[in-house]
Amino acid sequence: MIPFIDLQAQRRRLGQPLEDAILEVVRSGAYVMGPQIATFEAELAAFGQAPYALSCGSGTEALLLPLMAWGIGPGDAVFCPAFTFAATAEVMPLVGASPVFVDVLPDTYNLDPARLEAAVAAVKAEGKLTPRAVIAVDLFGQPADYPALAAVCARHGLKLIADSAQGFGCTLGGRHPLHWADVATTSFFPAKPLGCYGDGGAVLSKDARFHDLLVSLRVHGQAVKSDLEGRTFEHDPKYLNMRVGMNSRMDTLQAAVLLQKLTIFADEIQARNAVAARYAEGLGDLVRVPGVIEGGVSVWAQYVIETADRDGLAAHLRAEGVPTAVYYPVPLHIQAPYRDYPQPGGLPVTEAAAGKVLALPMHPYLDADVQDRIIGAIRNFVKRNG
């Protein structure tokens, strides 16, 4: 069976230094917020062209922390796509705010700036919710149209979050999403392009005071340097709680793993793009292959094609030993927890894509001969079935 994502190939490449890094943490006893955390945050910030990076417990908490820091809550609207994983939208109800679902572009599946503009206008006109922020998703590793989205946010005074859970490392004109967004967030779930060996996430930001606030919120609202200016507290600052926070610390072990993976991440992004180019060349005349925004570099968390007979193709590939996956068969605005939230203008592109998309094996170590076998199986099915 061909692996859908081959994490073991990456582990073999990293070899003994990875195992030594893990063992160093085990022997140190500094299992939570050990010294590798600060080192990793500094290197992550440098890679992502960010002044500040904060590690945290998961990609979901990475989205939640900025909403808490901005005081977003009941009566507030946060705009996001419905063609995404639940984490993007579930953080709004967790702070009492309302997700407002906006349709996506048909080529990249990322947030449609024109539909966003219309949705913000509709919410303002209705007057029930106060628009506060936008969460744009770098779906499947593709950068969203940040210049256009940032312009909409500037016109309406909205915060912009780049949800790069699948897309950390993607660029647009050589710049990472944080260039346009107020914050960028990511997930280090093992299957992500930059994944750890458990759960983890990060928030990249630009403002020192805002980063300081995130540091506090990450550890139960503990006192941070800016809180202690002009006062004396000679004890551990985690015992002086300045605000309601949460527990979102990253395990030291995960930081150690990620430090090793960062050393090869740029090379892996290049390899992923080579794999994507081979898919496009081999399949572009028969099925719809992904478009990439002009000037964009994707990290290809998934390679997703569109086909009318998705279930038939998936069954054929399964019989040929080729795994596939469907993202996302039931868009969020249709699911029970989210169906009553606003969706101004409807989501026809989202609903159409949900019935046609199919993800193929994608990772930096996909051998060309194996990929040719996948491409050949797809071509045989499409030619035979029209």
C-alpha positions in Angstrom: 0.0 0.0 0.0 1.3 3.4 -0.9 1.5 5.7 2.2 -0.7 8.8 2.0 1.8 10.7 4.0 5.2 9.1 4.7 6.4 10.3 8.1 8.8 7.5 8.5 10.8 8.5 5.4 11.3 11.9 7.1 12.3 10.3 10.4 14.9 8.1 8.6 16.3 11.2 6.9 16.7 13.1 10.2 18.3 10.0 11.8 20.4 10.0 14.9 20.3 13.8 15.6 16.5 13.6 16.0 16.8 10.7 18.4 19.5 12.4 20.4 17.4 15.6 20.7 14.5 13.6 22.1 16.7 11.7 24.5 18.3 15.0 25.7 14.8 16.2 26.8 14.0 12.9 28.5 17.3 13.0 30.4 17.0 16.7 31.3 13.7 16.4 33.2 12.6 19.8 31.8 9.5 18.4 30.1 7.4 21.5 30.1 8.7 24.9 28.9 12.3 23.7 28.8 15.1 25.6 27.1 14.3 24.2 23.7 11.0 26.1 23.7 12.7 29.5 23.6 15.2 28.3 21.0 12.4 27.0 18.8 10.3 30.1 19.1 13.3 32.2 17.9 14.0 30.0 14.9 10.3 29.7 14.0 10.0 33.5 14.0 13.0 33.9 11.8 11.7 31.3 9.3 8.2 33.0 9.2 9.6 36.6 8.9 8.0 37.4 12.3 9.2 39.7 15.1 7.6 37.3 17.6 6.5 33.7 17.8 4.7 32.0 20.7 4.5 28.2 20.9 1.3 26.7 22.4 -0.6 23.5 22.9 -2.3 23.1 19.5 -3.3 24.9 16.3 -6.8 25.4 17.7 -5.5 27.2 20.8 -3.3 29.2 18.5 -6.5 30.6 17.0 -8.2 31.0 20.3 -5.4 33.0 22.0 -5.6 36.1 19.7 -9.4 36.2 20.0 -9.0 36.3 23.8 -6.2 38.9 23.6 -8.4 41.2 21.5 -11.4 40.7 23.8 -13.6 39.3 21.1 -16.8 37.8 22.6 -20.6 37.9 22.7 -22.2 40.0 20.0 -19.0 40.0 17.9 -18.7 38.5 14.4 -15.6 36.8 13.0 -15.7 36.0 9.3 -14.2 32.7 8.0 -14.7 30.0 5.4 -16.9 26.9 5.9 -14.7 24.8 3.6 -12.1 24.1 6.4 -11.6 22.0 9.4 -13.8 22.7 12.4 -11.1 24.3 14.5 -11.2 27.5 12.3 -14.8 28.2 13.3 -15.2 26.5 16.7 -12.9 29.1 18.5 -15.6 31.8 18.0 -18.3 30.1 20.0 -15.7 29.2 22.6 -15.3 32.9 23.4 -19.0 33.6 22.8 -18.6 35.2 19.4 -20.3 34.2 16.2 -18.7 32.8 13.1 -20.0 34.3 9.8 -19.3 31.9 6.9 -18.0 33.3 3.6 -17.6 31.5 0.3 -14.3 30.6 -1.2 -12.6 31.0 -4.6 -13.1 28.0 -7.0 -9.4 27.7 -8.0 -7.6 27.9 -4.6 -10.5 27.2 -2.2 -9.4 30.1 -0.1 -11.5 33.0 1.1 -13.1 35.1 -1.6 -12.3 38.8 -1.0 -15.3 40.0 -2.9 -17.7 37.7 -1.0 -16.0 38.8 2.3 -16.7 42.5 1.4 -20.3 41.7 0.8 -20.7 39.6 4.0 -19.2 42.4 6.1 -21.6 44.9 4.6 -24.6 42.5 5.1 -23.7 42.0 8.8 -23.3 45.7 9.3 -26.6 46.4 7.6 -28.4 43.8 9.8 -27.0 45.4 12.9 -27.2 42.3 15.2 -23.5 41.6 15.3 -20.4 43.8 15.4 -17.8 42.8 12.8 -14.4 42.3 14.6 -12.1 40.0 12.7 -11.5 37.7 9.7 -9.8 34.3 9.8 -8.4 33.5 6.4 -7.3 29.9 5.9 -4.3 28.8 3.8 -6.2 25.7 2.7 -4.2 22.7 1.5 -1.0 24.8 1.9 -2.0 27.6 -0.5 -1.6 31.2 0.5 -4.8 33.2 0.6 -5.2 36.5 -1.3 -3.8 38.5 1.6 -3.4 41.9 -0.2 -7.1 41.9 -1.1 -8.2 40.5 2.2 -6.1 43.0 4.2 -7.6 45.8 2.1 -11.1 44.7 3.1 -10.1 44.5 6.7 -8.5 47.9 6.6 -11.7 49.4 5.2 -13.8 48.0 7.9 -11.4 48.1 10.9 -11.2 44.3 11.3 -8.3 42.2 12.6 -6.9 39.6 10.2 -5.7 36.2 11.3 -3.9 34.0 8.8 -4.8 30.4 9.7 -1.7 28.6 8.4 -2.4 25.3 10.1 -1.9 23.6 6.7 0.1 26.4 5.1 3.0 27.5 7.4 5.9 28.2 5.1 3.7 29.4 2.2 4.6 32.7 0.6 3.1 35.3 -1.7 5.7 37.4 -3.6 8.3 36.0 -1.2 6.5 37.3 1.9 4.8 35.2 4.5 1.2 35.8 5.4 2.1 37.8 8.5 3.2 40.6 6.2 -0.5 41.4 5.7 -2.2 39.8 8.7 -2.2 40.9 12.3 -1.2 37.4 13.4 -0.5 34.1 11.7 -1.2 30.8 13.4 -0.2 27.3 12.7 -0.6 23.7 13.8 2.2 21.2 14.4 -0.1 18.1 14.2 2.1 15.3 12.9 0.5 15.3 9.4 1.1 19.0 8.8 4.0 20.0 6.5 5.9 21.1 9.7 4.6 18.6 12.2 5.7 17.4 15.6 5.2 14.0 17.3 2.0 15.0 19.1 0.0 18.2 19.4 1.4 21.7 19.2 0.8 25.1 17.6 2.1 28.7 17.4 1.1 32.3 17.0 3.3 34.6 15.0 2.8 38.4 15.6 4.3 41.8 15.2 3.6 43.8 18.3 5.6 43.4 21.5 2.7 44.2 23.9 0.4 41.9 22.1 3.0 39.1 22.2 3.4 39.8 25.9 -0.3 39.4 26.4 -0.3 36.1 24.6 2.5 34.9 26.8 0.3 35.7 29.8 -2.8 34.1 28.4 -0.9 30.9 27.5 -0.1 30.2 31.1 -3.3 31.0 33.1 -3.1 34.8 32.8 0.2 34.9 34.6 2.0 38.3 35.2 4.4 39.2 32.5 7.0 41.9 32.3 4.7 44.7 31.2 2.3 43.8 34.1 5.1 44.2 36.6 6.4 47.6 35.5 6.4 49.9 38.6 5.6 47.1 41.0 7.5 44.4 42.9 6.6 40.8 43.0 9.5 38.6 44.2 7.8 35.2 43.6 7.2 33.1 40.5 5.1 35.3 38.2 2.8 32.4 37.4 1.4 32.8 40.9 0.3 36.4 40.2 -2.6 36.1 37.8 -3.5 39.3 35.9 -6.3 38.0 33.7 -8.2 34.9 32.9 -6.0 32.7 30.7 -5.6 29.0 29.9 -3.1 26.2 29.9 -1.6 26.1 26.4 2.1 25.3 26.9 4.0 23.2 24.4 5.8 20.1 25.6 9.6 20.6 25.4 9.8 17.3 23.5 7.8 18.7 20.7 10.0 21.8 20.4 13.1 19.5 20.2 11.5 17.5 17.4 10.5 20.7 15.5 13.9 22.2 15.9 15.3 19.2 14.0 12.5 19.3 11.4 13.1 23.1 10.7 16.6 22.2 9.5 15.2 20.4 6.5 11.9 22.3 6.1 12.9 24.6 3.3 14.2 21.7 1.3 11.0 19.7 1.9 8.9 22.6 0.6 10.9 22.5 -2.6 10.4 18.8 -2.8 6.7 19.1 -2.3 6.5 21.6 -5.1 8.3 19.2 -7.4 5.8 16.5 -6.5 2.9 18.9 -7.2 4.4 19.9 -10.6 4.6 16.2 -11.6 0.9 15.7 -10.6 -0.1 18.8 -12.6 1.9 17.7 -15.7 0.5 14.2 -15.5 -3.1 15.0 -14.8 -3.9 18.5 -15.9 -5.4 17.5 -19.2 -7.9 15.0 -17.7 -9.0 16.3 -14.2 -9.1 19.7 -12.5 -5.8 20.2 -10.7 -5.2 23.0 -8.1 -4.6 26.5 -9.1 -2.0 28.6 -7.3 -2.4 32.4 -6.7 -0.1 34.5 -8.8 3.2 34.9 -7.0 2.3 32.2 -4.5 4.3 29.3 -3.3 2.3 26.5 -1.7 3.6 24.1 0.9 1.2 21.5 -0.5 -0.2 20.0 2.7 -2.5 18.2 0.4 -2.8 17.8 -3.4 -6.5 18.0 -4.2 -8.0 17.3 -7.6 -11.6 17.7 -8.7 -13.6 15.0 -10.5 -17.3 14.4 -11.1 -17.1 10.7 -10.2 -15.1 11.1 -7.0 -16.4 8.0 -5.2 -15.8 5.9 -8.3 -12.2 7.1 -8.7 -11.5 6.7 -5.0 -12.7 3.1 -5.1 -10.6 2.4 -8.2 -7.5 3.8 -6.6 -8.1 1.9 -3.4 -8.2 -1.3 -5.4 -4.9 -0.3 -7.0 -3.3 0.2 -3.5 -3.5 4.0 -3.7 -5.0 5.8 -0.6 -7.0 9.0 -1.0 -8.8 11.3 1.4 -11.8 13.7 1.1 -11.5 17.2 2.6 -14.2 18.3 3.6 -17.3 16.2 2.7 -19.7 18.2 4.9 -18.9 21.9 5.0 -19.2 23.5 8.4 -22.2 25.6 7.7 -24.2 22.4 7.1 -23.2 20.7 10.3 -25.4 20.8 13.4 -23.3 23.0 15.6 -22.8 25.7 13.0 -25.9 25.7 10.7 -27.6 28.5 12.6 -24.7 31.0 12.2 -24.9 33.6 9.4 -23.9 32.8 5.9 -24.7 35.9 3.9 -25.3 35.2 0.2 -24.9 31.4 0.6 -21.9 29.3 -0.1 -22.4 27.7 -3.6 -18.7 27.3 -4.4 -18.1 25.6 -1.1 -21.0 23.2 -1.5 -20.0 22.3 -5.1 -16.3 21.6 -4.1 -17.3 19.4 -1.2 -18.8 16.9 -3.6 -15.9 16.7 -6.1 -12.5 17.1 -4.3 -10.2 14.2 -3.7 -6.8 14.4 -2.1 -3.9 12.2 -3.5 -0.8 11.0 -1.7 1.5 14.0 -1.0 4.7 14.3 0.9 8.3 15.3 0.1 9.5 11.7 -0.2 7.0 10.5 -2.9 9.2 8.6 -5.3 8.7 9.6 -9.0 8.1 5.9 -10.0 5.4 5.6 -7.3 3.9 8.9 -8.4 3.8 7.7 -12.0 1.9 4.7 -10.8 -0.7 6.9 -9.1 -1.0 9.1 -12.2 -1.4 6.1 -14.4 -4.2 4.7 -12.3 -6.1 7.9 -12.4 -5.6 8.4 -16.2 -6.8 4.8 -16.8 -10.0 5.4 -14.8 -10.8 8.8 -16.3 -10.2 7.6 -19.9 -12.3 4.5 -19.3 -15.2 6.3 -17.7 -15.1 9.6 -19.5 
